[in-house]
């Protein structure tokens, strides 16, 4: 049986200008929604270990599930070729587990994952500016100190696969096939449990909150319960409040809820999956790579060209490509959302040690994401949409790193 194709197949006849425009729109949506919903992968995980809340973590699982379902069903129904889903699958190996652990530890110390680091930096948070600079330095440390060894293990297959693509595509991994039926079954088997588990965790958290609230709320006597006319008024009030809530969301008077942000972000992932299919990396932003590349571009202004003699940098991508544009537009979207809503403000932490911690955490973020070959967006979330298994490895590694950071911070 021949191996699955590794040749990208464009679905729609698009000019590169249209591809860039759609990626710019996707980046803008990503920044806008993440800012309005205060969406942070790290906060979703730290809340598990600090407040024992699973609400935001449940939303993450729903996000992964919806992304897998959306992209997978497009392939299963023949709208997008399977090769356009698995072509950019990563090499799986020890470095994803170790890198994601370092990333989770650093991001929790610094106070933000790659996504929240960018949208908060665009919203005026100085600590995240420092974290971003630390990430650039961390990328350089990785490039000269770790990448040569890691590249050797990848080439030799030492605790690593020697290629990505269809090899790490779950339909092929499980069924040794990329047929529509194999993709359909895998999509449902991966996506639906994630969505249901996410909903369950959210409901569990809400029930626990309500139970705790009842402990401190006096019981209302039965004589004080609402009569039918009062219930009707209450129902009308709910309709009015819903209209007002929608109006407040549109006028930026109220932040987006966690689940609204989750649905919008999943739709954004599907948008870029379709827009870039057959042309380029058709998933959401590779923020970790671009952080290192921006450092390279800055040094070019001073006559230092890392791409000529520095490992990793000499394989860098062009200065302007769809993913770089997406990062820039993410920042533009986040800035406009914060500015128009009145949230933008230059914020310097009162405890100046937070700036140093942010820098050190950013360095660990830079090292971790480069080891793992991607960040919480460009690898973990993306790989669920790719129907791969590296995202699962990253998820558990990141959780371990976040847990350790919480314990360390408790002692600081």
C-alpha positions in Angstrom: 0.0 0.0 0.0 1.6 3.4 -1.0 2.2 6.0 1.6 -0.2 8.9 1.8 0.6 12.0 -0.3 2.9 14.7 1.0 2.1 17.2 -1.7 -0.1 20.1 -0.7 -3.4 20.5 -2.6 -4.9 24.0 -2.9 -8.7 23.8 -2.7 -9.6 27.3 -3.8 -8.0 29.5 -6.4 -6.7 32.3 -4.3 -4.0 34.9 -5.0 -1.3 35.3 -2.4 -2.7 38.7 -1.7 -6.0 37.1 -0.7 -4.2 34.5 1.4 -2.3 37.3 3.2 -5.5 39.3 3.7 -7.4 36.3 5.2 -4.5 35.6 7.5 -4.4 39.2 8.6 -8.1 39.1 9.3 -7.6 35.9 11.3 -4.8 37.4 13.4 -7.0 40.5 14.0 -9.9 38.3 15.2 -7.5 36.3 17.4 -6.1 39.4 19.1 -9.5 41.1 19.5 -11.4 38.1 20.9 -8.5 37.1 23.2 -8.3 40.6 24.6 -12.0 41.0 25.1 -12.3 37.6 26.7 -9.1 37.8 28.7 -8.3 34.4 27.3 -5.1 32.9 28.8 -4.1 29.2 28.7 -1.8 29.6 31.7 -4.5 31.2 33.8 -6.9 28.4 32.9 -4.3 25.9 34.2 -3.1 27.8 37.3 -6.7 28.1 38.5 -6.9 24.3 38.7 -4.1 24.3 41.4 -4.9 27.6 43.1 -8.7 28.1 43.3 -9.6 24.5 42.3 -11.7 26.0 39.4 -12.0 24.1 36.2 -14.2 26.7 34.4 -11.5 28.1 32.1 -9.7 24.8 31.7 -13.0 23.3 30.6 -13.2 26.0 28.0 -9.8 25.1 26.7 -10.9 21.5 26.3 -14.0 22.7 24.5 -11.8 24.9 22.2 -9.6 21.9 21.3 -12.6 19.7 20.7 -14.5 22.2 18.5 -11.3 22.9 16.5 -10.8 19.1 16.0 -14.4 18.6 15.0 -14.5 21.6 12.6 -11.3 20.8 10.8 -11.7 17.1 10.9 -15.2 17.1 9.5 -14.2 19.4 6.6 -11.7 16.7 5.7 -14.0 13.7 6.3 -16.7 15.2 4.0 -14.1 15.8 1.3 -14.1 19.7 1.4 -10.5 19.9 2.4 -7.9 17.2 1.3 -6.5 15.2 4.2 -2.9 16.1 3.2 -3.7 19.8 3.9 -4.6 18.7 7.5 -1.6 16.5 8.3 1.2 18.0 6.1 2.4 20.4 8.8 2.3 17.8 11.6 5.3 18.0 13.9 8.1 15.6 14.8 7.1 13.8 18.0 9.8 13.2 20.6 11.2 13.8 24.0 11.7 17.5 23.3 7.9 18.2 23.2 7.4 16.8 26.7 10.5 18.5 28.1 9.9 21.7 26.2 6.3 22.0 27.1 7.2 21.5 30.8 9.8 24.3 30.6 7.3 26.5 28.7 4.5 25.9 31.3 6.9 26.7 34.2 8.2 29.9 32.6 4.8 31.1 31.3 3.2 30.7 34.8 6.1 32.6 36.4 6.0 35.4 33.8 2.2 35.7 34.0 1.1 34.8 30.5 1.2 32.2 27.7 2.3 33.3 24.2 -1.2 34.4 23.3 -1.9 36.4 26.5 1.7 37.8 26.4 1.1 39.4 23.0 -2.4 40.8 23.6 -1.5 42.1 27.1 1.6 43.7 25.7 -0.5 45.4 23.1 -2.9 46.5 26.0 -0.1 48.3 27.9 1.2 45.6 30.3 4.9 46.4 30.7 5.6 43.1 32.4 4.6 41.3 29.2 6.9 43.6 27.2 9.7 42.3 29.4 8.5 38.8 29.0 8.5 39.1 25.2 12.1 40.4 25.3 13.1 37.5 27.6 11.5 35.1 25.1 13.8 36.5 22.3 16.9 36.0 24.5 15.7 32.5 25.4 15.3 31.7 21.7 18.9 32.7 21.1 20.1 30.6 24.1 18.2 27.6 22.7 19.6 28.1 19.2 23.3 28.0 20.3 23.1 25.7 23.3 20.3 23.1 22.7 19.2 23.0 19.0 22.3 21.2 17.6 21.8 18.3 20.1 18.1 18.3 19.6 18.4 18.3 15.8 20.8 15.3 16.1 18.4 13.3 18.1 15.6 14.1 15.6 17.7 13.1 12.6 18.8 9.8 14.3 15.3 9.0 15.7 16.5 9.0 19.3 13.3 9.1 21.4 11.9 10.9 18.4 10.0 10.2 15.1 12.1 11.0 12.1 9.3 12.7 10.2 6.0 14.3 10.9 3.1 14.5 8.4 0.9 11.5 8.1 3.1 9.5 10.5 1.7 11.5 13.4 -1.8 11.8 11.9 -4.1 9.9 14.3 -6.3 8.4 11.5 -3.2 7.0 9.9 -1.7 6.1 13.3 -4.8 4.2 14.4 -6.2 2.8 11.1 -3.2 3.1 8.9 -5.4 5.0 6.5 -6.3 8.6 5.7 -9.6 7.7 4.1 -12.7 9.8 4.8 -14.1 7.2 7.1 -10.9 6.9 9.1 -10.8 10.7 9.5 -14.5 10.8 10.4 -14.2 8.2 13.2 -11.1 9.7 14.6 -12.6 13.2 14.5 -15.6 12.2 16.5 -13.5 10.0 18.9 -11.2 12.9 19.7 -13.4 16.0 19.4 -16.7 14.9 21.1 -15.1 13.6 24.4 -13.1 16.9 24.7 -16.2 19.0 24.3 -18.3 16.8 26.7 -15.4 16.7 29.3 -15.0 20.5 29.1 -18.7 21.1 29.6 -18.7 18.6 32.5 -15.8 20.4 34.2 -17.5 23.8 33.8 -20.8 22.5 35.3 -18.9 20.8 38.1 -17.2 24.1 39.0 -20.5 26.0 38.9 -22.2 23.5 41.1 -19.4 23.8 43.6 -19.7 27.6 43.6 -23.4 27.4 44.1 -23.1 25.0 46.9 -20.6 27.3 48.6 -22.8 30.3 48.0 -25.8 28.5 49.6 -23.8 27.9 52.8 -23.6 31.7 53.3 -27.0 32.7 51.9 -30.1 32.6 54.2 -33.0 30.5 53.0 -36.0 32.4 51.5 -39.3 31.5 53.2 -41.9 29.8 51.0 -44.3 32.8 51.5 -41.8 35.0 49.7 -41.6 32.9 46.5 -42.7 34.6 43.3 -46.4 34.5 42.2 -47.3 33.8 38.5 -47.5 37.5 37.6 -44.1 38.1 39.2 -42.7 35.1 37.4 -43.9 36.6 34.1 -42.3 39.9 34.9 -39.1 38.0 35.8 -39.2 36.3 32.4 -39.6 39.6 30.6 -36.8 41.0 32.6 -34.5 38.2 31.4 -35.3 39.0 27.8 -34.5 42.6 28.4 -31.3 41.8 30.2 -30.2 39.5 27.3 -30.8 42.3 24.8 -28.9 44.7 27.0 -26.0 42.2 27.4 -25.7 41.8 23.6 -25.7 45.6 23.2 -23.0 46.0 25.9 -20.9 43.4 24.2 -21.2 45.1 20.8 -20.4 48.5 22.3 -17.4 47.1 24.2 -18.9 48.0 27.6 -18.7 44.4 28.8 -15.9 41.8 28.2 -16.7 38.6 26.3 -17.6 35.5 28.4 -15.3 32.5 28.4 -17.5 30.3 26.3 -18.3 33.0 23.7 -14.6 33.6 23.3 -14.1 29.9 23.0 -16.6 29.5 20.1 -15.2 32.6 18.3 -11.6 31.4 18.6 -12.6 27.9 17.3 -14.3 29.5 14.3 -11.1 31.6 13.7 -9.1 28.4 13.6 -11.4 26.9 11.0 -11.3 30.1 9.0 -7.5 30.0 8.7 -7.5 26.2 8.1 -9.7 26.7 5.0 -8.0 29.9 3.8 -4.5 28.5 3.9 -5.2 25.0 2.8 -2.7 24.0 0.1 -0.8 27.3 0.3 1.0 27.6 3.7 0.8 26.7 7.4 -3.0 26.8 7.6 -3.4 27.0 11.4 -3.3 29.8 13.9 -0.2 31.9 14.6 3.2 30.5 15.3 4.0 33.2 17.9 7.1 31.4 19.3 8.9 31.3 16.0 8.1 34.9 15.3 9.4 36.1 18.6 12.8 34.6 17.7 12.6 36.0 14.2 11.8 39.5 15.4 14.9 39.3 17.6 16.8 38.4 14.4 15.3 41.4 12.5 16.2 43.8 15.3 19.9 42.7 15.3 19.9 43.1 11.5 19.6 46.9 12.1 23.0 46.7 13.9 24.7 44.7 11.2 24.4 41.3 13.0 23.0 38.6 10.7 22.1 35.5 12.8 20.9 33.6 9.7 24.4 33.4 8.3 26.1 31.4 11.0 23.7 30.6 13.9 21.9 27.3 14.3 18.1 27.5 14.0 18.2 31.0 12.7 19.9 29.9 9.5 16.6 28.0 8.8 14.5 31.0 9.5 11.5 32.0 7.3 11.1 35.1 5.2 10.7 38.4 7.0 7.2 38.8 5.8 5.0 35.6 5.5 1.4 34.9 6.5 2.3 33.9 10.0 4.4 37.0 10.7 1.5 39.1 9.4 -0.9 37.2 11.6 1.2 38.1 14.7 1.3 41.8 13.8 -2.4 41.9 13.2 -3.0 40.0 16.5 -1.3 42.9 18.3 -3.3 45.4 16.2 -6.6 43.7 17.1 -5.7 43.5 20.8 -4.6 47.1 20.9 -7.8 48.4 19.2 -10.0 46.2 21.4 -8.3 47.6 24.6 -8.2 51.2 23.3 -11.8 51.4 22.1 -13.1 49.7 25.3 -11.1 52.1 27.5 -9.0 49.2 28.9 -5.7 50.4 27.4 -3.3 51.8 30.0 0.5 51.6 30.6 0.7 49.3 33.6 3.9 48.8 35.6 3.7 46.3 38.4 4.1 47.8 41.9 6.5 45.0 42.8 9.5 45.7 40.6 10.7 42.1 41.1 7.8 41.1 38.9 9.7 42.6 36.0 12.8 40.4 36.7 10.6 37.4 37.1 8.8 38.3 33.9 12.1 38.4 32.1 13.4 35.1 33.5 10.0 33.5 32.8 10.1 34.8 29.3 13.6 33.3 28.7 12.2 29.9 29.8 9.3 30.4 27.5 11.6 31.1 24.6 13.7 28.0 25.4 10.7 25.8 26.0 8.7 26.6 22.9 11.7 26.2 20.7 12.4 22.8 22.2 8.8 21.7 21.8 8.8 23.1 18.2 5.9 25.3 19.0 3.8 27.1 21.7 0.4 26.6 23.3 -1.2 28.1 20.1 1.1 27.0 17.3 1.6 23.4 18.6 -0.8 22.4 21.3 -4.1 24.0 20.1 -3.1 23.6 16.4 -2.2 19.9 16.8 -5.7 19.1 18.1 -7.0 20.7 14.9 -4.5 18.6 13.0 -5.8 15.4 14.6 -2.3 14.7 15.9 -1.0 13.4 19.2 1.7 16.0 19.9 -0.8 18.4 21.3 -1.8 15.8 23.9 1.8 15.4 25.0 2.2 19.2 25.2 -0.9 19.6 27.3 0.3 17.2 30.0 3.8 18.6 29.9 2.5 22.2 30.2 0.2 21.2 33.1 3.2 19.8 34.9 5.3 22.9 34.4 2.4 25.2 35.6 1.9 23.0 38.7 5.6 23.4 39.6 5.5 27.1 39.1 2.5 27.5 41.4 4.4 25.6 44.1 7.5 27.7 43.6 5.5 30.9 43.7 3.9 29.9 47.0 7.3 29.9 48.6 8.5 33.2 47.1 
